[in-house]
């Protein structure tokens, strides 16, 4: 039964459900952990550091951890360069990668999520210091030579298992895209560009989340209540896309997206540096460099995919925009012109009207604890995995409302840990994210498996004294999405850290998370209007590709204006710069299309493997075996082919996305259910 169908059922039989709810007096431990406020723990004689790392009990500990990692790096570089070609070489490279990533990945999370500015500043310094070392290692000739000697020896390569060979080739790929083949002068230039990009990436990422402000006198007084106040200014930190007030949405859109001159310069320089680096190391554009090793392989394939998808959905866009214009005219007869700030709000209105469900009728059944119990039950039935709540030690977490989960398999035992940073904080990014803190790998030095550790970050409302946190269907879907990333990290048991969990091709990494959305919302009877994700995402993906192609000799705003008209269908609003809020340009540069391609794969997997029985254990085990277990240790398309038992084409990907908006799709599934 779909999410919307379940909600309708709850409403229709609410008296029965109210009776059942009154008689339920206990939650499972995992449900209770998320529906209750955390208990304070007073550890007077014991205080661990963040994530149990002893050095990180204070900000200065980052310097200690960094120094320790860099000292260990020198030892491992010597080992990798001196050992005879073979498995031991690859193991040394992976140990080297793991030692640096364990500090850098943790710092990468802390610099954006920790409430203490001193911790954030210390973590940011660590990110830059370790990042600089990594770029130098990627152009270390002696280190590369030790790996090349291995890969150039057919007899040695023939003795490697497939995973070891794949990891060796991936490490060599890292050398190649960093310019290892260049002469000494050009290699130094490549390193300098990498280091400069680290600074620019950080500057743009921080700036893209900063609020804009305007004098309070510039906004009608009765609207001040909708925005944060800062002295004589109004502060706007988002688009307020869900506001039913047209004027609030317009004000938020115009102010939040007002161009910041310094950030514009940063973005322009960032794109120029990326292109210069790509050309320096032998690629036609940054897009060509970034897409090597993905399912798509080239920017030309991506643009073909996006254009074909646009063409097939053009009639649908026309119908949907007409529905939105009609709805806006109904809500505001004085102004029926459809504007960019109307789109997200009207999409939600149309979906709600279709099902005619008041949130107050279903939200009590979507408490955070109930959703976590649902995830626990789902994972138990699909994979034999349970989520177990643990109380963290003093100093282990960065905020009192962070929950810690142990992930335990019925026969394999403890698989890893998930830290759940789910609740809103004023200084916390409003973007839902998954962070790898420590990757899984087999530790030859200890003879044990290094358990993965991840953080899931959401921005949910806090529970109150009288009620737990209640989720909207959209919040529930986001929770399931991020948990899909977490289980990808937990269920993989790769030998090497370099390819653990989500460390795989970007256009494959989103498949497990998007597939979880199908379990959350059951697309069988989803509204044909759905979230209308294709319209916006195609535009964003095209913009990303154009920005990372050959230099356009025009501003990023001029490019946005043209692409918005061509691929989005709504007019550009003067004096706005949406691209300066496009933070995905950092982590997903030239790869934003991955959300669409991953959704296409997830759609095919859902319909072919789970639609008849979403809780089928045999299919769950097959999914883990074919797709989750390998991380990046296997070519992404081979994993997809193994699951689907066929090799999909670009046309198949497009058809999978188009079919989700096909009006016949809902009828077909409802018939099959009956």
N, C-alpha and C positions, 0 to 999 in steps of 0.2 A: 504494500500500500504506500502511495506517495506521501510526501510531507503535506502537500495541500489537501489530499484526500483525508489524511489522518486528522488535520485540523478541522476539516468539515465534520468528520465523525465525532471529534471531541465536542464541537459546538452542538451538534444534533443530540448527543447523549450526555450533555454536561451534568445533568442531575446524577446520573449513574457514576460519572467520573468524580464528581464532588464527593459522593458517598465513599467511593474507594479511597480517595485522597485523605479523607478524615480518618480512615481506619489504618492508614499506613503511618506507623509511629517510628519506624527506624529506616535509615538508609544503609546501604552497603558502606564499608569504610571509605571507598573512593568517592562515593556520592556525598557522604557526610563531610569529607575533607573540603569539598568545594562549595558546599551549601552553608557552612558555618564559618564564622570569623576565626582566624588562626589564634591559637593560644600563645601567649608570650612565654618564652622559656628562659629561665635565669640560670646560665651556666657560669657560676662564679669562679670555677677553677679551670675551665677549659674554653678556649676560643680558637676555632679553626679559621683559616683564611677562606676567601671566596672559592666556592666549588671544592672546598676541602684542600686547597693548595696552601700549605703553611705560610709561605712567604707573603701571601696576599691578605694579611690581616690589617694592613694599612697601605696607603698609596705608595709609600717608599718601597714597598715590597715588589712593585713592578720592575724597579731598577735591579733589584737582587735577582728576580726571576729571569730578566733579560740577560744579565751578565752570565748567569749559570747556563742559559741556553746557548749563548754565543761561545762560551768556553767549550761546551760539549760539541758544538758545530765544528770547531777547529780539529778536534780529535776525530770526528767522523769523516771529515773531508780527507784527512790523512789516511784513514782506513780505506775509504772508497778509492783513493788514488793508488794505493799500494797493494791491495789484495789481488790475487789472480782473477782473470775474467771468469764470471760464473754467477751462480745464485747469490753468493756472498756479496758481490758487487751491488746487486739490486737491493739486497737487504740493507746494506749500508746507506744507499741512497734513500730508502724509505725511512730508516731511522733518522737520517738527517732532516728529511721533510717533516717527520712527526715531531721532532724536538723543537723546531721552529714554529710549526703550526699550533702546537699546544699552548704556546705563549701568545702568538699573534692572534689566533682565533678568539681566545678568551679576551684579549685586550680589545679586539674589534667589537665585541659585544659590550664590554664595560664602558667604552668611550661614548656609547650612545644611550645606555640604559641605566647606569648607576646614578642615584640621586645626589651623590656627593661630587661637587665640581673637582675636588682634589683627585679623586679616583679617576674621573673622566680625563683630566689633563694628563695624569701619569700614564693612563692606558693609551692615550693618543700618541704620546712620545714613544712608547714601546712599539706601537704599530709602525711608525715612521722608521724607527731604528732597525727593526727586524725586516721591514719591507726593503730598506736600502741594502741590507746584507743579502737578502734573497736575490735581488736584481744583480748584484755583483757575482753571486754564485752561478746565476744563469748565464754569465759570460766568462766563467772560469775555464780556461782552455784545458788545464790539466785534469780537472774534474770531468769535463766532457770527453776528453781523450780516453779515460778509463772506461767510460760507457761505450764509446765508439769501438774500442778494441773488442769488447764483448759482442756487440751487434754485427761487427764485420767478420766474425769468425763463425763460419757455417757449422762447424762441429760443436762449438759451445752453444750456439743458438738452438741446435737440434736437441740438446739435452735439457733445455728449459721447459717447464710446464707452461701452458697457455697464459695463465695469469701473470707469471713472472716475465714472460716475453712481452706481453701487453704493457706492463708497468715500465719495463725498460724502454720501450718505444715511446711511451708518453713522456718519460723524463727527457729523452732525446728531443722530442718535439718541443718541449719547453726551452731547451738550449737553442734550437733552430729559430723559433719565433722571437728569441731575445737577441739574435744577431751574432751567434757564436762563430759564424763563418766569416765575419768581417775582420779587417785588419785592426791592429791595436787602437789606432786613433778613432775609427768608426765605432768600435766596441765601446770605448769610453763615452762616445757621444750617445750611444744607445742607452747605456746605464744612466747617463745624466737625464735623458728624456724620461726614462722610467721613474727616476726619483722625482723629477718635476711633476709627473703625472700623479704620483702619490699625494703631493701637496694639493694639486688642483682638484683631484677627486674628493679629498677631504673638505676643501673649501666649498665646493659645489654642493656636496651632500649636506653639510651643515646649513648653508645658505638656503637650500631648497625647502627646508622645514621651518625657517624663521618666519614669524608673523610679520605682517605689515601693519602700519598704524596711520590714523588720520585724525585730525582735530575733531573733538566731539561736536563742535558747532556745525560741522559740515554734514552731519547726519540728523534727520528728524529725531527729536528727543524721545518720542514714543518707541523708537527702535533701539535705543541704547541698551535695553534689557537683554537683547539677543547677543551682545558682544562683550568681550572682556574690557575693562576700563583700566587705563594707566595714566593717572593724573588728569590732564586736560585732553588726553587722547583716547580714542577707541582703538582697540587692538583686534585685528582680524587674523586668525590662525588657521582658517580653512574656508571651504566653499559653502558651508551651510546648505548643502544640496538637498537635504530632507525637509527644509523649512517650507511650510505651506504658503508663506508670505512671499509674493513675487519680488517685492522691493528688497526684502532681506537677502534673498538669493542674488539679486542683481548687485547690491552693494558689496556683498561678500566676494562675488566673482570679480568685480572691477578693482576692488582694493587688494585682495589677496594676490591677484595676478598682475598687479601693476608692476612694470619693469623696474628691477633694481640694476642700476648702471654697473656697479662693481661685479655683480653676479653674471651679468651679460658678458662682460669682458672675460670673466673666468671661464664661462662656457665656450666662448669663441676660441680662447687659447687652448682649452682642453681638447677640443675637436681638431685644432691645427696640430697639436703635439701628437695626438693619436695617429693622424694621417702621416705626419713626418716620420714617426717611428715605424709605421707599417711599410712605408716606401724604403726606409733605410734598411730594413731586414729582408726586403725582396718581395713585398706584396703590392698588388695593384691599389689596394685601399685598406683601411682598418677593418672594414667589413669582411674582406677576403681573409685577413689574418684571424679575426675572431671566430669565423664560422668553420674553419678547418677542424675536422674531428667531430662535427655535429651531424645530426641526421640530414640536415639540409645541405651541408657541405659548402655552398656558395651563395653570395648575395643574389645572383641571378635566379637561383632556384627559389629563394625566399620571395623575391618580387613576383615571380611567376605564380607562386602559391597565393600571395595576397591579392594580385590582380584577378586571378581566376575566381577567388572567393568573392571579391567585390562584384564581379560581373554576375555571378549566380545569385547574389543577394540583392541586386539593384531594385527589382520589383518589390521585394520585401521591405526595403528601406522606404520606398515611396508610400506603401500602405501604412507602415508604422508611424512615419512622420505625419501623415494625414490624421491618424488616430490621435496623436499627441496634440496637433493643432485643434482638432475638434474638442478635445478634453480641456485645453487651455481656454478656448472660447466659452465653454460651459462654465468653467470656474471663474473666468474674468472676461465678461463680454466686452469690456471697454478696450482690451488689448489682447488680441488673439495671435499676434505675431510670435512665432516660436524662436526662442533665443537659446544660446548655449547653456545658460544657467537653468533653463526649464527642463532639459532632457532627462537628467537622473530623477528629478522629482516626479515628473509626469509618467515616467516608466513605472515607478512604484505605485502611483495612483491607479493606473490602468490595471496593473496586476491585482491590486486589492479589490478594485471594483468587480473584476472578473469573478473572484471567489467570494466577495461580499463577507469578509470575515473581519471582525474587530479584534485588534491585538489583545485587548483585555480578556477576550474569551479563550485565547490559546496560550498566552504567555505564561500562566501559572504552571503549565505542563512542560515548559521549556526552561526550567531552572538550570543553572550551570551544573549543579550536582546530578540532575537527571540526565543531562547530555553526556556527562562524563561516565555515568553508569551505562548509558547506551553504547558509548565507544568501547568500554570495557567488555560488555557482552558481545559486541561485534567482533572484537579482536580475539576473544576467547573462542568463538565459534569458527572463525575463519582460520586462525593460526595457532590456537591453543596457547594464547598469550594473555596474561592478566596484568592490570595496572594496580600497583600497591602503594598506598600513601605512606610516606616516611616523614618523620619530623627532622628537619635539618638541624645541624649543630649551630651554636652561636657563631656568628661571623661567616657562615657558609653561604648565606643568601644576602642580597643587597637591599631587600625590602621585606618587611614583616608579612606581607600578603602573598609572597611567593610560595607556591606549593612544590613539593618534590615527590616524584613518582619513580618507583622502581618497576622496571618492565621485566616480567618473569615468565619464562616458557615452561609448559607443563613437564617437559622431559629434559630440556637443555639448561634449565636453571636461569639465573640472572643474566639478562641480555644487555642492560644498560640503564641509564637514568635520564629522566626528562624533568627539567625545572620549568614550572608553569608560571610565567609572569603575566597574568591575565588582566590585571585591573589598572584602571586609568591612574596616571600620575601627571601632574602638571608639566614636569620636565622630561617626560617620556615621549618618544616618537609615536605618532598616531597611526603608524603603519604596522599591520600584522606581519610578523616575521618569524622565521625559523633560523636559529644560529647553531652551527656545529661548534661545540666547545672543545671536544676531544673526539678524534676519529677512532674507530675500531681497527685493530690489527693484531696479528699474532706476534707476540714478543719473544724473539729467539733468546734474548738475554735472560728472561725469567721463566720461559716455558709456559706462559699463561697468555690468555687472550685479553688484550686491553679493551675494557668496556667503553662503548661510546657514551658521550654525554652531550645533550643538546638542551637548548632553551627554546620554548615557544613563547612569543610575546604578542599579546592582544591588548586591547584597550577597552575592557568591559566596565560597565558601571559597578560600583561596590555594592555588596549586600547591605541591607538596612537592618535595624533592630527587629523589625517585624517580618522581613521577607528576604529570601536569598536573591542572588543575582538572576534576573530573568532575561532570557535571550530572545531576540527577534529571529525569525527564520534566517535572515541574512547573517546575523552573528553566529548562529549555529553552523551555517555552511562554512564560514571562515574558520571556526574552530575545527571542523572536520578536515578542512583543507590543510591547515598547519599541522594537524596530527598525522596527516598522510606523509608529510615530510619527515616527521619524527620517527614513524614506523619504518620508513625507508632506511633511516640510519640504524634503527634497532635490529631489524630483521636481516640486514646484510651481515655476512660473516666473512668479509674479505680478508685475505691473507695480508694485504698491504694497505696501510693507512692512506696512501696517495690516491686510492680509488674507492675509499669507503663510502657507503651510503649515498648522499647527494653529491659527492664529488664525481660527477659524471657529466656527459654532454648536457648543456643547458636546456636544449629542446627535448631532452628525455627526463630531466630532473623534475619537471612539473607534472609528469604523468601520474605518479602515485598520489600526489596531493589533489589533483583534479578528479581522479577516480573516486577519492573519498567524498567529493561533493555529490556524486551520484548516489552514494549510500546515504548521505545526509538528506537529500531533497527528492530522490527518486524521480528522475526526469520523465518517467512514463506518462505522467499526467500533468507535467509542469505547464504553466501558462505559455501559449505560443509566443507571448510577448517576452516572457522570461525576464532576464536582466538586460536583454538586448546587448550582450557583451560584444558581438561581432562589430557593430558600428564603431564604437570607440576604439576597440583593440586593433582593428585593421588600420585605422588612422594613426594610432600611436606607433604601431609596428612599421608602417611605411615611413613615418617621420624619422624614426630611429635609423632605418636603412639609408635614407637620403643624407642624414647628418653624417653618416659614417662611410659614405661613398666618396668619390672624387670631390675636391673642393668646388663649391658652387659659385664662388665670387659674389655672394649676396648674404645678407644677414640671416641668422637663424629665424628671426621673426618673419621675414619675407618668405622663407621656405615654408614655415608653419602656415602662413596665410593661404598659400597656394594649395598645400596638401589638405588643409581643413576643408576647403571648398570642394576639392576633388573627391576626397575619401570619407568625409564626415557629413557633408550636406547642410551644415549650419554656418552662418556667416561669422567671420572673424570679428571680434570686438576690438575697436581701436584702443590703443594704450594698454594692451594686456600682453603678457608674455608667458603663456602656459608652459612653454618649454623650460622655464626656470624653476618650475615645480615638478618637473619630470625626473625625479630622483633615480628612476630605473636606468637612466643613462649611465650611471656609474657601474652598478653591478651587472646590468644587462645590456651594456653598450653593443649595438649591432645584433642583439639577440632577443629583443622584446617580442618578436614573432613567436618565440618559444611557447608562450602561453597558449596561442592558438593551435600550434602544431601539437603540443602536448594534450590539449583538450580533444583534438581529433583522435589521437591515439587512445586516450582514456575512453572516449565515446565508443570506439570500436571494441575495446576490451570489455566495457560494461555490457554492450548489447550482445556480443558473441559469447561471453563467458559468465556473466552474473545476472543478466536480466531475468532469467527464469527462476533462479534460486540464489538471491544475494548472500545467503548464509551458508553456501555449500562449502564444506571443509576441504573436499578434494580439489575444488577449483581454487580455494584460498591457498592451499599448499602449492598448487601448480603456479599460481601467480608469484608466490614467494620464490619458488625455485627458478622460474624463467626470467623474472624481472627485478625483484627486490634484492635477491641474494648477491648480485654481482657488483653493485655500485657502478663504478666506471671501468671495471676490469674486463668488460666485454663491449664490443661495438653496439651502440644503442639500437640500430636497426635489426641486428641479430637477435636482441632480446625481444623486440616487438614481434619479429617473425616467429620466434619460438613460442610466444604466447598465442598469437593468432593463427599459427600454422600456415602463414602465407606472408609474402612481402608486399606491403601496401605501397601504392604509388601516390604522387602528389594529388592526383585526381581523387583517389580514395579518401585522402585527408580532407579535401574540400567537400566531398559528398557527405562525409560524416558530420561536418559542421552544419552544412545546409539542411540535412535531414532533421536536425534538432528543431528547426523552425518550420518544418514541413507540416502543414495542417493535418495531413493524413497520418502522421506518426502517432499522435495522441490516440486517434481512433483505433489504429492497429493494436496498440498496446492494451487499451481498455478491452478490446475484443479478446485478446489473448489471455487477459486476466480472468475474464468471465468464463 
